[in-house]
Amino acid sequence: MSTTAADPRVQASSPAPAWARALRRYNDHLMFDVLGGPRPWKLSWVINLQKAGTFPMLALLMWYYADRTPAATSPAAWMYLALHGSYGLVWLLKDLAFPDPNWQRRTTIGGGLYTFGGLLMYWSFGWLLISGTVVPDYPLPEPQWFALCVTLCILGCAIMIAADAQKYFTLRLQRGLIADGVHRYVRHPNYLGEMLVYGSFALLVWHWWPWVVLAWIWGTLFTTNMVMKEASLSRYPGWAEYRRRSWWLVPFIL
C-alpha cells in the first residue's frame, strides 16, 4: 500500500472520460436527488431492505406457486432459494461489520424508490424459475450445473467480502493506494465478486432476461464506478506501476 493522501508526492488525478463523468452524475441524481425534497433515509437502508427481503420473498413465491406448478418446489427452485436468499443474509452481515461509506449518503424519497425499484428486478430472476415461466434446459446434467453455480456464488461472496473488508479496515488506518492482498492482481475485486454471485443466479435461471438486467447494471453502474475509481486513484504514487502489473477485473483476461 502506498503512502497516505497527505504525502507531498500525491498529485492531481487524471480526468475520467467524459462519458463516465456524465453517467456518474446521472446515476447519482437518480439514486440520491431525483424529485428533490426531504432526505428521510440513507441509501444503505433501502439496499438492506431489499437484501433482507430476498429470502422471505423467494420462500413466499415457492409457497404461492406450490399448488400451481411443480417448478415451485423443484431442486432448481430450492437451489435458487439457498443461493440468492443466503447472499442477501451475507450482505446484511457484511454491512453490519464493515458498511460501505458510498451507501451512507441520505437520499430523497424519489431516489430511494428508484433504487428499490431497480433492486426489485433481481427478484424477477427467482420468479421466472419458481413460477415455471422458465423451464431451464441446462447444458450439463443438473447436478453438475448446480455445482458450477454454487462454486461461482461462494467464490464470488468470498472475493467480495475479502475485498470490502480489506478496503474498509485499511482506509481507517491509512489513506492511499491499496495494491496488496485481494487487490494485488485485480484492481476491482469487489465488483468481480458481485458479478460472479449474480452470474451464478443467471446461470441457474438459464434465461436471457437476467443477463439483460445484469448487462444494464454492470454496464451503466459498475463500469462507471470502476472507471471513476481508477481516475481518482491515479493521483497516488505507485499507481502507474500497480496498473501495469494488475488486471482491471479478471486475472489474465481483462
C-alpha positions as CSV (number, residue, x, y, z in Angstrom):
1,M,0.0,0.0,0.0
2,S,1.2,3.5,-0.8
3,T,1.6,6.5,1.4
4,T,-1.3,8.5,2.8
5,A,-3.2,11.2,1.0
6,A,-1.0,13.8,2.9
7,D,2.1,12.6,1.1
8,P,3.6,15.5,-0.9
9,R,4.1,13.2,-3.9
10,V,0.3,12.9,-4.3
11,Q,-0.7,14.7,-7.5
12,A,-3.9,15.7,-9.2
13,S,-5.7,12.7,-10.5
14,S,-6.1,12.1,-14.2
15,P,-9.5,13.2,-15.5
16,A,-12.1,10.5,-16.1
17,P,-13.6,10.1,-19.5
18,A,-16.4,12.5,-20.3
19,W,-18.9,9.6,-20.7
20,A,-18.0,8.2,-17.2
21,R,-18.4,11.6,-15.6
22,A,-21.8,12.1,-17.3
23,L,-23.0,8.7,-16.2
24,R,-21.8,9.2,-12.7
25,R,-23.9,12.5,-12.5
26,Y,-26.9,10.7,-14.0
27,N,-26.7,7.7,-11.6
28,D,-26.1,9.9,-8.6
29,H,-29.1,12.1,-9.5
30,L,-31.4,9.1,-9.8
31,M,-30.2,7.4,-6.7
32,F,-29.8,10.4,-4.4
33,D,-31.6,13.5,-5.7
34,V,-34.5,12.6,-8.1
35,L,-37.7,14.6,-7.4
36,G,-35.9,16.6,-4.7
37,G,-37.4,17.2,-1.3
38,P,-36.5,15.8,2.1
39,R,-33.9,13.0,2.6
40,P,-35.5,10.7,5.2
41,W,-33.3,7.7,4.8
42,K,-29.8,6.5,3.9
43,L,-29.4,4.6,0.7
44,S,-28.0,1.7,2.7
45,W,-31.3,1.3,4.4
46,V,-33.1,0.9,1.0
47,I,-30.5,-1.6,-0.2
48,N,-30.6,-3.6,3.0
49,L,-34.4,-3.7,2.9
50,Q,-34.3,-5.5,-0.5
51,K,-31.4,-7.8,0.6
52,A,-33.3,-8.7,3.8
53,G,-36.5,-9.4,1.9
54,T,-34.9,-11.7,-0.7
55,F,-35.1,-14.9,1.3
56,P,-38.7,-14.5,2.6
57,M,-39.8,-13.2,-0.9
58,L,-38.5,-16.3,-2.6
59,A,-39.9,-18.6,0.0
60,L,-43.3,-16.8,-0.4
61,L,-43.2,-17.3,-4.1
62,M,-42.4,-21.0,-3.6
63,W,-45.4,-21.3,-1.3
64,Y,-47.7,-19.4,-3.6
65,Y,-46.8,-21.4,-6.7
66,A,-46.5,-24.8,-4.9
67,D,-50.0,-25.9,-5.9
68,R,-49.8,-24.4,-9.4
69,T,-46.6,-25.8,-10.8
70,P,-44.0,-28.5,-9.9
71,A,-41.3,-25.9,-10.8
72,A,-42.0,-24.1,-7.4
73,T,-40.6,-27.0,-5.4
74,S,-38.1,-28.3,-7.9
75,P,-34.5,-28.9,-7.0
76,A,-33.6,-25.8,-9.1
77,A,-36.1,-23.6,-7.1
78,W,-34.7,-24.8,-3.7
79,M,-31.1,-24.3,-5.0
80,Y,-32.1,-20.7,-6.1
81,L,-33.6,-20.0,-2.7
82,A,-30.4,-21.2,-1.0
83,L,-28.1,-19.2,-3.2
84,H,-29.9,-15.9,-3.6
85,G,-31.6,-15.9,-0.3
86,S,-28.3,-16.6,1.6
87,Y,-26.5,-14.0,-0.4
88,G,-28.9,-11.4,1.0
89,L,-28.1,-12.5,4.5
90,V,-24.4,-12.4,3.8
91,W,-24.8,-8.8,2.5
92,L,-26.5,-7.8,5.8
93,L,-23.7,-9.3,7.8
94,K,-21.2,-7.5,5.7
95,D,-22.9,-4.2,6.1
96,L,-23.1,-4.7,9.8
97,A,-19.4,-5.5,10.1
98,F,-17.9,-3.0,7.6
99,P,-20.5,-0.8,5.9
100,D,-19.7,0.7,2.5
101,P,-19.4,4.5,3.0
102,N,-20.7,5.1,-0.5
103,W,-24.2,3.9,0.6
104,Q,-24.3,6.0,3.8
105,R,-25.5,9.2,2.0
106,R,-29.0,10.2,2.5
107,T,-31.4,10.1,-0.4
108,T,-34.7,11.7,-1.4
109,I,-37.9,9.7,-1.3
110,G,-37.8,9.6,-5.1
111,G,-34.2,8.4,-5.1
112,G,-34.9,5.7,-2.5
113,L,-37.9,4.4,-4.5
114,Y,-36.0,4.4,-7.8
115,T,-33.2,2.4,-6.2
116,F,-35.5,0.0,-4.5
117,G,-37.4,-0.5,-7.8
118,G,-34.2,-1.2,-9.6
119,L,-33.2,-3.8,-7.0
120,L,-36.6,-5.5,-7.3
121,M,-35.6,-6.6,-10.8
122,Y,-33.2,-9.1,-9.1
123,W,-36.3,-10.8,-7.6
124,S,-37.6,-11.3,-11.1
125,F,-34.8,-13.9,-11.6
126,G,-36.3,-16.2,-9.0
127,W,-39.8,-15.6,-10.1
128,L,-39.0,-16.8,-13.6
129,L,-37.7,-20.1,-12.2
130,I,-40.2,-20.6,-9.3
131,S,-43.3,-19.7,-11.3
132,G,-42.4,-22.2,-14.1
133,T,-42.3,-19.4,-16.6
134,V,-38.8,-20.7,-17.5
135,V,-38.0,-24.4,-17.5
136,P,-34.3,-24.4,-17.9
137,D,-32.6,-26.8,-20.2
138,Y,-29.0,-26.8,-18.8
139,P,-26.0,-27.6,-21.0
140,L,-24.8,-30.0,-18.4
141,P,-26.7,-32.6,-16.2
142,E,-28.5,-30.8,-13.4
143,P,-26.1,-31.9,-10.5
144,Q,-23.0,-30.7,-12.4
145,W,-24.8,-27.4,-13.3
146,F,-25.8,-26.8,-9.7
147,A,-22.2,-27.5,-8.6
148,L,-21.0,-24.9,-11.0
149,C,-23.5,-22.3,-9.8
150,V,-22.7,-23.0,-6.1
151,T,-19.0,-22.7,-6.8
152,L,-19.3,-19.4,-8.5
153,C,-21.6,-18.0,-5.8
154,I,-19.4,-19.0,-2.9
155,L,-16.2,-17.8,-4.6
156,G,-17.9,-14.5,-5.5
157,C,-19.0,-14.0,-1.9
158,A,-15.6,-14.7,-0.6
159,I,-13.9,-12.3,-3.0
160,M,-16.4,-9.5,-2.4
161,I,-16.2,-9.8,1.4
162,A,-12.4,-10.0,1.5
163,A,-12.1,-7.0,-0.8
164,D,-14.6,-4.8,1.0
165,A,-13.1,-5.8,4.4
166,Q,-9.5,-5.0,3.3
167,K,-10.6,-1.7,1.9
168,Y,-12.7,-0.7,4.9
169,F,-10.1,-1.6,7.6
170,T,-7.1,-0.4,5.7
171,L,-8.5,3.0,4.9
172,R,-9.5,3.5,8.5
173,L,-5.8,3.5,9.4
174,Q,-4.2,5.0,6.3
175,R,-5.5,6.6,3.1
176,G,-3.9,5.7,-0.1
177,L,-3.5,3.2,-2.8
178,I,-4.3,-0.4,-1.8
179,A,-2.2,-2.7,-4.0
180,D,-1.7,-5.8,-2.0
181,G,-3.9,-8.6,-0.6
182,V,-7.1,-9.2,-2.6
183,H,-6.3,-6.2,-4.7
184,R,-2.8,-7.4,-5.6
185,Y,-3.7,-8.7,-9.1
186,V,-7.2,-7.4,-9.7
187,R,-8.0,-3.7,-9.2
188,H,-11.7,-4.1,-8.7
189,P,-12.2,-7.4,-6.8
190,N,-15.3,-6.3,-5.0
191,Y,-17.1,-5.8,-8.4
192,L,-15.7,-9.1,-9.7
193,G,-17.1,-10.9,-6.6
194,E,-20.6,-9.4,-7.1
195,M,-20.5,-10.3,-10.8
196,L,-19.7,-13.9,-10.0
197,V,-22.5,-14.0,-7.5
198,Y,-25.2,-12.6,-9.8
199,G,-23.8,-14.5,-12.7
200,S,-24.4,-17.7,-10.8
201,F,-28.0,-16.7,-10.3
202,A,-28.4,-16.0,-14.0
203,L,-26.8,-19.4,-14.9
204,L,-29.2,-21.2,-12.6
205,V,-32.3,-19.5,-14.2
206,W,-30.8,-20.1,-17.6
207,H,-32.8,-17.4,-19.4
208,W,-31.9,-14.2,-21.3
209,W,-33.8,-11.8,-19.0
210,P,-31.3,-12.0,-16.1
211,W,-28.5,-11.2,-18.4
212,V,-30.3,-8.2,-19.8
213,V,-30.7,-6.8,-16.3
214,L,-27.1,-7.6,-15.3
215,A,-25.8,-6.1,-18.6
216,W,-27.7,-2.8,-17.8
217,I,-26.4,-2.7,-14.2
218,W,-22.9,-3.8,-14.9
219,G,-22.6,-1.5,-18.0
220,T,-24.1,1.7,-16.5
221,L,-23.2,1.5,-12.8
222,F,-20.4,-1.0,-12.2
223,T,-18.3,0.1,-15.2
224,T,-18.8,3.8,-14.4
225,N,-17.8,3.4,-10.8
226,M,-14.7,1.4,-11.8
227,V,-13.5,4.0,-14.3
228,M,-14.2,6.9,-11.9
229,K,-12.3,5.0,-9.2
230,E,-9.3,4.5,-11.4
231,A,-9.2,8.2,-12.3
232,S,-9.3,9.0,-8.6
233,L,-6.5,6.5,-7.7
234,S,-4.3,7.8,-10.4
235,R,-3.1,10.7,-8.1
236,Y,-1.3,8.3,-5.7
237,P,2.4,7.3,-6.0
238,G,2.8,3.9,-7.4
239,W,-0.4,3.9,-9.5
240,A,1.3,3.6,-12.8
241,E,3.3,0.5,-11.7
242,Y,0.2,-1.0,-10.0
243,R,-1.8,-0.5,-13.1
244,R,0.9,-2.1,-15.3
245,R,1.2,-5.3,-13.2
246,S,-2.5,-5.8,-12.4
247,W,-5.7,-6.7,-14.3
248,W,-8.8,-4.4,-14.4
249,L,-11.3,-7.1,-13.4
250,V,-10.4,-10.7,-14.4
251,P,-6.9,-12.1,-14.0
252,F,-5.1,-13.0,-17.2
253,I,-8.1,-11.8,-19.3
254,L,-9.1,-8.2,-18.6
